[in-house]
Structure formats: structure tokens, C-alpha cells
């Protein structure tokens, strides 16, 4: 029996009560055979990216070391991010910048859940275009079948900071299964 597919869930928001983070908390509780999920919670601990701090021989910040160690044990990534000022939030872009030097995401399957509702000016499209561009630089494999729309409003999040809506849960399940299939296919290619 093969090992479970490990999917890292990464929210692009630091905001307390973030809808994006709530969606990923919900994804983390879905019980899907052969899939293990982990919600990343260290974005706020990462230092501002400086290439000098990521150069050969430099001592990496402990939060960067921890993030890269987690990525070493990850088969795929599911993102959920808001859009700020027409692009990715700065703290989230900072996290992505720290993934470049480590190389752990090169070739790794990744996707996103877009929860932007109709009130969002561009329904998150500009942030996702920015994310796609950054992932292209790291040669991350964007799994189109796993990129799902699940428009939400804040009142869909319960007091437990999770989402009970069956359509949102179905979208998350679709995303996780498609990512898992891509990760299994990558394992098979790597084994050849």
C-alpha cells in the first residue's frame, strides 16, 4: 500500500477570522481516503525576504527552515488567498518568495480555491493571476482540475471558524482529490 498523499493547505491571509483560512480549516477536516492535510500556520513568523539571507552559507531564519522542512514532506499544495490592492497580499508573496531558493515546490502539484464573492471588485482574478505567475517561476505544476470556485460570504463561516455549506465542501473535495491524483501521477513519473 502506498503512503498517503500529503497536501499542505496555505492561506494567503493573516487576518483573524479570515474566510480563506476558514475554508482551509474546513478542508483539513474532510476525511478522504489516501489524503492527509496540514494547515500551515507560520506565515506571520517569516522574516521579510532578502536574497542575501537566502544565499549559500547564510544561516536561515528558523521560520524559513521550518517551512522548508514542511515542504520537504509535502506532495501538493492547496492555496486560498484574498486579493489586496489588485494582487496577492504582501505577506503571502513574501512566503512565496521564500519558497524559490529552497526549490521544494519545483514540479510540485498546486491549486487554489477562490472564495471571492460578487462584492469583490475582480472576484479575486487579479490575485490568482499573480499567484499563477509566481508559481510559474518555481515551475510548480498548476493542476487546473483542482482550481475551484467556491464564492462565499463571511456569514457562511460558523462560530467554529469552519464552513458547513455542502457546495463549498464539495468544491474542496474536488480540489483535494484532483491534487492527490496529480501527486500520485508525479510519484509514478519519478519512479520510472
Helices and strands as residue ranges (DSSP letters): E 5-11, H 19-29, E 35-39, G 43-45, G 51-54, H 62-72, E 76-80, H 90-102, E 109-114, H 125-137, E 141-142, G 144-146, E 148-149, G 154-156, H 166-191
